[in-house]
Amino acid sequence: MKEPRVMIVCHCAVVTDRDVTEAIDAGADTLAKVCMATSAGRQCGGCIFTLKALLCQHGTTTPSPATTPSAPAWEAVHAARQSPRSGIAQ
């Protein structure tokens, strides 16, 4: 049986859609928790909308307009970037 394709969600941290799904299944039910669990979205932020879409697909968060990140989501990403675990001085 052919295995389903894998999509890289975050190129900076090389995080796949399966990694994100596993994090969600393990209890990461917010954008900040997914970012902390997978390291996705902690560098350039280009994957934030995809991460949020995956969360919505799993019914863990309320969708927001795709053109502008919601304030709480963006604050969560900013907080994740400031985390000492990220190794990034901002």
Biopython code that builds the backbone (N, CA, C, O; Angstrom):
import numpy as np
from Bio.PDB.StructureBuilder import StructureBuilder

atoms = [
    (1, "MET", "N", (0.845, -1.180, 0.000)),
    (1, "MET", "CA", (0.000, 0.000, 0.000)),
    (1, "MET", "C", (0.890, 1.243, 0.000)),
    (1, "MET", "O", (1.867, 1.324, 0.745)),
    (2, "LYS", "N", (0.544, 2.182, -0.826)),
    (2, "LYS", "CA", (1.310, 3.414, -0.950)),
    (2, "LYS", "C", (0.995, 4.359, 0.209)),
    (2, "LYS", "O", (-0.168, 4.602, 0.532)),
    (3, "GLU", "N", (2.062, 4.889, 0.832)),
    (3, "GLU", "CA", (1.895, 5.800, 1.962)),
    (3, "GLU", "C", (1.473, 7.184, 1.468)),
    (3, "GLU", "O", (1.946, 7.630, 0.422)),
    (4, "PRO", "N", (0.591, 7.872, 2.202)),
    (4, "PRO", "CA", (0.167, 9.216, 1.790)),
    (4, "PRO", "C", (1.353, 10.181, 1.744)),
    (4, "PRO", "O", (2.332, 10.022, 2.474)),
    (5, "ARG", "N", (1.246, 11.160, 0.890)),
    (5, "ARG", "CA", (2.299, 12.164, 0.763)),
    (5, "ARG", "C", (2.398, 13.016, 2.013)),
    (5, "ARG", "O", (1.430, 13.194, 2.753)),
    (6, "VAL", "N", (3.586, 13.533, 2.223)),
    (6, "VAL", "CA", (3.852, 14.401, 3.363)),
    (6, "VAL", "C", (4.132, 15.796, 2.819)),
    (6, "VAL", "O", (4.820, 15.956, 1.810)),
    (7, "MET", "N", (3.588, 16.807, 3.500)),
    (7, "MET", "CA", (3.803, 18.184, 3.086)),
    (7, "MET", "C", (4.660, 18.884, 4.143)),
    (7, "MET", "O", (4.365, 18.815, 5.336)),
    (8, "ILE", "N", (5.712, 19.549, 3.700)),
    (8, "ILE", "CA", (6.496, 20.352, 4.632)),
    (8, "ILE", "C", (5.719, 21.633, 4.885)),
    (8, "ILE", "O", (5.402, 22.382, 3.962)),
    (9, "VAL", "N", (5.421, 21.866, 6.154)),
    (9, "VAL", "CA", (4.649, 23.031, 6.567)),
    (9, "VAL", "C", (5.591, 24.187, 6.898)),
    (9, "VAL", "O", (5.343, 25.331, 6.515)),
    (10, "CYS", "N", (6.667, 23.880, 7.608)),
    (10, "CYS", "CA", (7.643, 24.894, 8.008)),
    (10, "CYS", "C", (9.008, 24.506, 7.456)),
    (10, "CYS", "O", (9.612, 23.524, 7.888)),
    (11, "HIS", "N", (9.478, 25.281, 6.509)),
    (11, "HIS", "CA", (10.774, 24.990, 5.897)),
    (11, "HIS", "C", (11.925, 25.357, 6.826)),
    (11, "HIS", "O", (12.979, 24.724, 6.774)),
    (12, "CYS", "N", (11.747, 26.352, 7.661)),
    (12, "CYS", "CA", (12.820, 26.780, 8.574)),
    (12, "CYS", "C", (13.182, 25.674, 9.553)),
    (12, "CYS", "O", (14.361, 25.426, 9.805)),
    (13, "ALA", "N", (12.169, 25.005, 10.107)),
    (13, "ALA", "CA", (12.394, 23.963, 11.113)),
    (13, "ALA", "C", (12.173, 22.557, 10.556)),
    (13, "ALA", "O", (12.266, 21.576, 11.294)),
    (14, "VAL", "N", (11.883, 22.458, 9.266)),
    (14, "VAL", "CA", (11.587, 21.197, 8.580)),
    (14, "VAL", "C", (10.527, 20.402, 9.357)),
    (14, "VAL", "O", (10.767, 19.294, 9.835)),
    (15, "VAL", "N", (9.354, 21.018, 9.457)),
    (15, "VAL", "CA", (8.212, 20.421, 10.148)),
    (15, "VAL", "C", (7.173, 20.049, 9.096)),
    (15, "VAL", "O", (6.831, 20.858, 8.234)),
    (16, "THR", "N", (6.681, 18.826, 9.176)),
    (16, "THR", "CA", (5.696, 18.347, 8.209)),
    (16, "THR", "C", (4.280, 18.445, 8.764)),
    (16, "THR", "O", (4.074, 18.692, 9.952)),
    (17, "ASP", "N", (3.317, 18.248, 7.879)),
    (17, "ASP", "CA", (1.923, 18.233, 8.311)),
    (17, "ASP", "C", (1.677, 17.091, 9.284)),
    (17, "ASP", "O", (0.839, 17.210, 10.177)),
    (18, "ARG", "N", (2.389, 15.996, 9.125)),
    (18, "ARG", "CA", (2.243, 14.872, 10.062)),
    (18, "ARG", "C", (2.762, 15.250, 11.451)),
    (18, "ARG", "O", (2.172, 14.875, 12.464)),
    (19, "ASP", "N", (3.872, 15.996, 11.489)),
    (19, "ASP", "CA", (4.398, 16.454, 12.780)),
    (19, "ASP", "C", (3.370, 17.321, 13.500)),
    (19, "ASP", "O", (3.166, 17.197, 14.707)),
    (20, "VAL", "N", (2.728, 18.202, 12.733)),
    (20, "VAL", "CA", (1.724, 19.096, 13.315)),
    (20, "VAL", "C", (0.522, 18.292, 13.784)),
    (20, "VAL", "O", (0.005, 18.533, 14.874)),
    (21, "THR", "N", (0.073, 17.342, 12.976)),
    (21, "THR", "CA", (-1.066, 16.499, 13.344)),
    (21, "THR", "C", (-0.759, 15.697, 14.607)),
    (21, "THR", "O", (-1.616, 15.562, 15.481)),
    (22, "GLU", "N", (0.457, 15.166, 14.706)),
    (22, "GLU", "CA", (0.844, 14.419, 15.903)),
    (22, "GLU", "C", (0.828, 15.326, 17.136)),
    (22, "GLU", "O", (0.391, 14.912, 18.210)),
    (23, "ALA", "N", (1.306, 16.561, 16.978)),
    (23, "ALA", "CA", (1.298, 17.510, 18.101)),
    (23, "ALA", "C", (-0.130, 17.824, 18.533)),
    (23, "ALA", "O", (-0.424, 17.891, 19.726)),
    (24, "ILE", "N", (-1.016, 18.017, 17.555)),
    (24, "ILE", "CA", (-2.424, 18.297, 17.857)),
    (24, "ILE", "C", (-3.050, 17.102, 18.572)),
    (24, "ILE", "O", (-3.760, 17.268, 19.564)),
    (25, "ASP", "N", (-2.785, 15.904, 18.067)),
    (25, "ASP", "CA", (-3.330, 14.691, 18.693)),
    (25, "ASP", "C", (-2.801, 14.500, 20.115)),
    (25, "ASP", "O", (-3.467, 13.897, 20.958)),
    (26, "ALA", "N", (-1.593, 15.021, 20.374)),
    (26, "ALA", "CA", (-0.984, 14.902, 21.703)),
    (26, "ALA", "C", (-1.452, 16.005, 22.651)),
    (26, "ALA", "O", (-1.040, 16.045, 23.810)),
    (27, "GLY", "N", (-2.319, 16.905, 22.155)),
    (27, "GLY", "CA", (-2.895, 17.912, 23.044)),
    (27, "GLY", "C", (-2.577, 19.357, 22.716)),
    (27, "GLY", "O", (-3.060, 20.256, 23.405)),
    (28, "ALA", "N", (-1.782, 19.613, 21.689)),
    (28, "ALA", "CA", (-1.493, 20.993, 21.289)),
    (28, "ALA", "C", (-2.732, 21.542, 20.586)),
    (28, "ALA", "O", (-2.937, 21.297, 19.397)),
    (29, "ASP", "N", (-3.550, 22.281, 21.320)),
    (29, "ASP", "CA", (-4.830, 22.735, 20.784)),
    (29, "ASP", "C", (-4.866, 24.227, 20.477)),
    (29, "ASP", "O", (-5.929, 24.778, 20.192)),
    (30, "THR", "N", (-3.714, 24.880, 20.533)),
    (30, "THR", "CA", (-3.630, 26.292, 20.155)),
    (30, "THR", "C", (-2.404, 26.475, 19.265)),
    (30, "THR", "O", (-1.525, 25.614, 19.208)),
    (31, "LEU", "N", (-2.362, 27.594, 18.585)),
    (31, "LEU", "CA", (-1.223, 27.892, 17.722)),
    (31, "LEU", "C", (0.070, 27.930, 18.530)),
    (31, "LEU", "O", (1.089, 27.392, 18.097)),
    (32, "ALA", "N", (0.034, 28.552, 19.679)),
    (32, "ALA", "CA", (1.242, 28.646, 20.511)),
    (32, "ALA", "C", (1.743, 27.266, 20.920)),
    (32, "ALA", "O", (2.947, 27.011, 20.908)),
    (33, "LYS", "N", (0.818, 26.373, 21.282)),
    (33, "LYS", "CA", (1.211, 25.031, 21.699)),
    (33, "LYS", "C", (1.793, 24.236, 20.541)),
    (33, "LYS", "O", (2.750, 23.483, 20.724)),
    (34, "VAL", "N", (1.221, 24.397, 19.348)),
    (34, "VAL", "CA", (1.766, 23.715, 18.172)),
    (34, "VAL", "C", (3.168, 24.240, 17.874)),
    (34, "VAL", "O", (4.076, 23.467, 17.571)),
    (35, "CYS", "N", (3.338, 25.555, 17.964)),
    (35, "CYS", "CA", (4.661, 26.155, 17.721)),
    (35, "CYS", "C", (5.681, 25.639, 18.738)),
    (35, "CYS", "O", (6.814, 25.323, 18.374)),
    (36, "MET", "N", (5.289, 25.553, 19.992)),
    (36, "MET", "CA", (6.202, 25.063, 21.023)),
    (36, "MET", "C", (6.518, 23.580, 20.828)),
    (36, "MET", "O", (7.659, 23.161, 21.022)),
    (37, "ALA", "N", (5.525, 22.794, 20.451)),
    (37, "ALA", "CA", (5.711, 21.349, 20.309)),
    (37, "ALA", "C", (6.530, 20.967, 19.084)),
    (37, "ALA", "O", (7.260, 19.977, 19.108)),
    (38, "THR", "N", (6.412, 21.747, 18.015)),
    (38, "THR", "CA", (7.048, 21.356, 16.749)),
    (38, "THR", "C", (8.208, 22.258, 16.330)),
    (38, "THR", "O", (8.992, 21.885, 15.458)),
    (39, "SER", "N", (8.325, 23.423, 16.931)),
    (39, "SER", "CA", (9.293, 24.465, 16.546)),
    (39, "SER", "C", (8.908, 25.171, 15.246)),
    (39, "SER", "O", (9.659, 26.017, 14.760)),
    (40, "ALA", "N", (7.766, 24.839, 14.687)),
    (40, "ALA", "CA", (7.290, 25.535, 13.488)),
    (40, "ALA", "C", (6.846, 26.941, 13.875)),
    (40, "ALA", "O", (6.399, 27.168, 14.999)),
    (41, "GLY", "N", (6.970, 27.881, 12.946)),
    (41, "GLY", "CA", (6.479, 29.234, 13.158)),
    (41, "GLY", "C", (7.313, 30.073, 14.096)),
    (41, "GLY", "O", (6.870, 31.137, 14.527)),
    (42, "ARG", "N", (8.491, 29.630, 14.419)),
    (42, "ARG", "CA", (9.296, 30.329, 15.418)),
    (42, "ARG", "C", (10.431, 31.135, 14.799)),
    (42, "ARG", "O", (11.193, 31.784, 15.516)),
    (43, "GLN", "N", (10.550, 31.100, 13.476)),
    (43, "GLN", "CA", (11.619, 31.863, 12.853)),
    (43, "GLN", "C", (11.049, 32.938, 11.928)),
    (43, "GLN", "O", (10.945, 34.097, 12.330)),
    (44, "CYS", "N", (10.685, 32.581, 10.720)),
    (44, "CYS", "CA", (10.215, 33.618, 9.779)),
    (44, "CYS", "C", (8.719, 33.876, 9.889)),
    (44, "CYS", "O", (8.257, 34.956, 9.520)),
    (45, "GLY", "N", (7.939, 32.898, 10.394)),
    (45, "GLY", "CA", (6.496, 33.069, 10.544)),
    (45, "GLY", "C", (5.696, 32.814, 9.281)),
    (45, "GLY", "O", (4.477, 32.984, 9.279)),
    (46, "GLY", "N", (6.358, 32.409, 8.210)),
    (46, "GLY", "CA", (5.665, 32.188, 6.949)),
    (46, "GLY", "C", (4.676, 31.030, 6.963)),
    (46, "GLY", "O", (3.818, 30.940, 6.085)),
    (47, "CYS", "N", (4.783, 30.151, 7.940)),
    (47, "CYS", "CA", (3.922, 28.973, 7.991)),
    (47, "CYS", "C", (2.724, 29.143, 8.926)),
    (47, "CYS", "O", (1.920, 28.222, 9.076)),
    (48, "ILE", "N", (2.602, 30.289, 9.540)),
    (48, "ILE", "CA", (1.558, 30.501, 10.551)),
    (48, "ILE", "C", (0.152, 30.223, 10.012)),
    (48, "ILE", "O", (-0.654, 29.586, 10.691)),
    (49, "PHE", "N", (-0.146, 30.691, 8.811)),
    (49, "PHE", "CA", (-1.491, 30.484, 8.267)),
    (49, "PHE", "C", (-1.749, 29.001, 8.011)),
    (49, "PHE", "O", (-2.866, 28.524, 8.214)),
    (50, "THR", "N", (-0.728, 28.269, 7.567)),
    (50, "THR", "CA", (-0.886, 26.835, 7.340)),
    (50, "THR", "C", (-1.076, 26.105, 8.665)),
    (50, "THR", "O", (-1.904, 25.200, 8.767)),
    (51, "LEU", "N", (-0.308, 26.501, 9.678)),
    (51, "LEU", "CA", (-0.476, 25.900, 11.002)),
    (51, "LEU", "C", (-1.884, 26.137, 11.529)),
    (51, "LEU", "O", (-2.526, 25.233, 12.063)),
    (52, "LYS", "N", (-2.346, 27.363, 11.369)),
    (52, "LYS", "CA", (-3.691, 27.700, 11.838)),
    (52, "LYS", "C", (-4.748, 26.913, 11.062)),
    (52, "LYS", "O", (-5.739, 26.469, 11.642)),
    (53, "ALA", "N", (-4.543, 26.740, 9.761)),
    (53, "ALA", "CA", (-5.479, 25.959, 8.951)),
    (53, "ALA", "C", (-5.519, 24.508, 9.415)),
    (53, "ALA", "O", (-6.594, 23.913, 9.477)),
    (54, "LEU", "N", (-4.363, 23.929, 9.742)),
    (54, "LEU", "CA", (-4.330, 22.555, 10.237)),
    (54, "LEU", "C", (-5.051, 22.447, 11.579)),
    (54, "LEU", "O", (-5.756, 21.469, 11.830)),
    (55, "LEU", "N", (-4.879, 23.435, 12.425)),
    (55, "LEU", "CA", (-5.620, 23.453, 13.689)),
    (55, "LEU", "C", (-7.125, 23.499, 13.435)),
    (55, "LEU", "O", (-7.891, 22.779, 14.076)),
    (56, "CYS", "N", (-7.537, 24.332, 12.514)),
    (56, "CYS", "CA", (-8.965, 24.445, 12.188)),
    (56, "CYS", "C", (-9.499, 23.137, 11.615)),
    (56, "CYS", "O", (-10.611, 22.724, 11.944)),
    (57, "GLN", "N", (-8.715, 22.484, 10.761)),
    (57, "GLN", "CA", (-9.144, 21.213, 10.179)),
    (57, "GLN", "C", (-9.386, 20.158, 11.249)),
    (57, "GLN", "O", (-10.225, 19.272, 11.084)),
    (58, "HIS", "N", (-8.653, 20.260, 12.335)),
    (58, "HIS", "CA", (-8.810, 19.305, 13.425)),
    (58, "HIS", "C", (-9.819, 19.786, 14.463)),
    (58, "HIS", "O", (-10.008, 19.142, 15.495)),
    (59, "GLY", "N", (-10.470, 20.923, 14.188)),
    (59, "GLY", "CA", (-11.535, 21.410, 15.056)),
    (59, "GLY", "C", (-11.055, 21.921, 16.397)),
    (59, "GLY", "O", (-11.808, 21.899, 17.371)),
    (60, "THR", "N", (-9.803, 22.387, 16.466)),
    (60, "THR", "CA", (-9.273, 22.828, 17.746)),
    (60, "THR", "C", (-9.289, 24.332, 17.929)),
    (60, "THR", "O", (-9.027, 24.815, 19.030)),
    (61, "THR", "N", (-9.586, 25.079, 16.890)),
    (61, "THR", "CA", (-9.608, 26.536, 17.009)),
    (61, "THR", "C", (-10.627, 27.112, 16.040)),
    (61, "THR", "O", (-11.026, 26.450, 15.082)),
    (62, "THR", "N", (-11.039, 28.321, 16.285)),
    (62, "THR", "CA", (-12.005, 28.985, 15.417)),
    (62, "THR", "C", (-11.276, 29.651, 14.270)),
    (62, "THR", "O", (-10.293, 30.354, 14.506)),
    (63, "PRO", "N", (-11.720, 29.458, 13.028)),
    (63, "PRO", "CA", (-11.050, 30.088, 11.894)),
    (63, "PRO", "C", (-11.118, 31.612, 11.975)),
    (63, "PRO", "O", (-12.080, 32.179, 12.494)),
    (64, "SER", "N", (-10.095, 32.253, 11.461)),
    (64, "SER", "CA", (-10.088, 33.710, 11.365)),
    (64, "SER", "C", (-9.796, 34.086, 9.920)),
    (64, "SER", "O", (-9.363, 33.234, 9.144)),
    (65, "PRO", "N", (-10.022, 35.347, 9.536)),
    (65, "PRO", "CA", (-9.763, 35.737, 8.150)),
    (65, "PRO", "C", (-8.331, 35.413, 7.743)),
    (65, "PRO", "O", (-7.397, 35.615, 8.519)),
    (66, "ALA", "N", (-8.166, 34.910, 6.526)),
    (66, "ALA", "CA", (-6.847, 34.484, 6.058)),
    (66, "ALA", "C", (-5.932, 35.654, 5.725)),
    (66, "ALA", "O", (-4.736, 35.455, 5.514)),
    (67, "THR", "N", (-6.456, 36.841, 5.675)),
    (67, "THR", "CA", (-5.628, 37.975, 5.278)),
    (67, "THR", "C", (-4.881, 38.608, 6.438)),
    (67, "THR", "O", (-3.832, 39.216, 6.228)),
    (68, "THR", "N", (-5.386, 38.485, 7.642)),
    (68, "THR", "CA", (-4.767, 39.118, 8.795)),
    (68, "THR", "C", (-4.753, 38.159, 9.962)),
    (68, "THR", "O", (-5.799, 37.624, 10.331)),
    (69, "PRO", "N", (-3.581, 37.924, 10.559)),
    (69, "PRO", "CA", (-3.577, 37.042, 11.719)),
    (69, "PRO", "C", (-4.298, 37.694, 12.888)),
    (69, "PRO", "O", (-4.244, 38.910, 13.069)),
    (70, "SER", "N", (-4.968, 36.875, 13.668)),
    (70, "SER", "CA", (-5.659, 37.433, 14.826)),
    (70, "SER", "C", (-4.630, 37.891, 15.851)),
    (70, "SER", "O", (-3.525, 37.351, 15.902)),
    (71, "ALA", "N", (-4.974, 38.862, 16.650)),
    (71, "ALA", "CA", (-4.045, 39.406, 17.647)),
    (71, "ALA", "C", (-3.566, 38.332, 18.603)),
    (71, "ALA", "O", (-2.361, 38.246, 18.839)),
    (72, "PRO", "N", (-4.452, 37.491, 19.178)),
    (72, "PRO", "CA", (-3.953, 36.470, 20.102)),
    (72, "PRO", "C", (-3.001, 35.491, 19.423)),
    (72, "PRO", "O", (-2.007, 35.087, 20.027)),
    (73, "ALA", "N", (-3.284, 35.101, 18.176)),
    (73, "ALA", "CA", (-2.399, 34.168, 17.479)),
    (73, "ALA", "C", (-1.042, 34.796, 17.238)),
    (73, "ALA", "O", (-0.015, 34.160, 17.475)),
    (74, "TRP", "N", (-1.022, 36.027, 16.773)),
    (74, "TRP", "CA", (0.251, 36.675, 16.504)),
    (74, "TRP", "C", (1.025, 36.900, 17.797)),
    (74, "TRP", "O", (2.250, 36.773, 17.816)),
    (75, "GLU", "N", (0.328, 37.232, 18.871)),
    (75, "GLU", "CA", (0.995, 37.389, 20.165)),
    (75, "GLU", "C", (1.580, 36.062, 20.623)),
    (75, "GLU", "O", (2.660, 36.036, 21.213)),
    (76, "ALA", "N", (0.891, 34.973, 20.364)),
    (76, "ALA", "CA", (1.398, 33.661, 20.737)),
    (76, "ALA", "C", (2.675, 33.337, 19.973)),
    (76, "ALA", "O", (3.625, 32.791, 20.534)),
    (77, "VAL", "N", (2.689, 33.681, 18.686)),
    (77, "VAL", "CA", (3.885, 33.446, 17.883)),
    (77, "VAL", "C", (5.029, 34.312, 18.400)),
    (77, "VAL", "O", (6.164, 33.848, 18.512)),
    (78, "HIS", "N", (4.733, 35.557, 18.710)),
    (78, "HIS", "CA", (5.761, 36.454, 19.242)),
    (78, "HIS", "C", (6.308, 35.899, 20.559)),
    (78, "HIS", "O", (7.518, 35.916, 20.786)),
    (79, "ALA", "N", (5.431, 35.417, 21.412)),
    (79, "ALA", "CA", (5.868, 34.847, 22.688)),
    (79, "ALA", "C", (6.730, 33.609, 22.455)),
    (79, "ALA", "O", (7.729, 33.403, 23.144)),
    (80, "ALA", "N", (6.337, 32.782, 21.476)),
    (80, "ALA", "CA", (7.127, 31.586, 21.165)),
    (80, "ALA", "C", (8.508, 31.968, 20.646)),
    (80, "ALA", "O", (9.495, 31.300, 20.953)),
    (81, "ARG", "N", (8.581, 33.030, 19.866)),
    (81, "ARG", "CA", (9.872, 33.488, 19.353)),
    (81, "ARG", "C", (10.765, 34.003, 20.477)),
    (81, "ARG", "O", (11.990, 33.925, 20.384)),
    (82, "GLN", "N", (10.160, 34.523, 21.531)),
    (82, "GLN", "CA", (10.913, 35.088, 22.641)),
    (82, "GLN", "C", (11.347, 34.002, 23.637)),
    (82, "GLN", "O", (12.158, 34.260, 24.527)),
    (83, "SER", "N", (10.811, 32.808, 23.483)),
    (83, "SER", "CA", (11.091, 31.731, 24.409)),
    (83, "SER", "C", (12.570, 31.372, 24.376)),
    (83, "SER", "O", (13.155, 31.296, 23.295)),
    (84, "PRO", "N", (13.187, 31.152, 25.526)),
    (84, "PRO", "CA", (14.595, 30.779, 25.564)),
    (84, "PRO", "C", (14.876, 29.472, 24.835)),
    (84, "PRO", "O", (16.004, 29.233, 24.404)),
    (85, "ARG", "N", (13.863, 28.627, 24.693)),
    (85, "ARG", "CA", (14.050, 27.350, 23.981)),
    (85, "ARG", "C", (14.285, 27.533, 22.505)),
    (85, "ARG", "O", (14.852, 26.652, 21.857)),
    (86, "SER", "N", (13.859, 28.669, 21.948)),
    (86, "SER", "CA", (13.978, 28.867, 20.514)),
    (86, "SER", "C", (15.413, 29.106, 20.080)),
    (86, "SER", "O", (15.745, 28.864, 18.920)),
    (87, "GLY", "N", (16.278, 29.575, 20.979)),
    (87, "GLY", "CA", (17.658, 29.825, 20.633)),
    (87, "GLY", "C", (17.846, 31.034, 19.747)),
    (87, "GLY", "O", (18.924, 31.239, 19.190)),
    (88, "ILE", "N", (16.801, 31.841, 19.610)),
    (88, "ILE", "CA", (16.858, 33.006, 18.739)),
    (88, "ILE", "C", (16.758, 34.264, 19.594)),
    (88, "ILE", "O", (15.792, 34.452, 20.335)),
    (89, "ALA", "N", (17.732, 35.089, 19.485)),
    (89, "ALA", "CA", (17.678, 36.369, 20.210)),
    (89, "ALA", "C", (17.018, 37.386, 19.320)),
    (89, "ALA", "O", (17.504, 37.660, 18.223)),
    (90, "GLN", "N", (15.926, 37.950, 19.771)),
    (90, "GLN", "CA", (15.198, 38.924, 18.955)),
    (90, "GLN", "C", (15.326, 40.309, 19.547)),
    (90, "GLN", "O", (14.781, 41.268, 19.000)),
]
sb = StructureBuilder()
sb.init_structure("model")
sb.init_model(0)
sb.init_chain("A")
sb.init_seg("    ")
for serial, (resi, resn, name, xyz) in enumerate(atoms, 1):
    if name == "N":
        sb.init_residue(resn, " ", resi, " ")
    sb.init_atom(name, np.array(xyz, "f"), 0.0, 1.0, " ", f" {name:<3s}", serial, name[0])
structure = sb.get_structure()
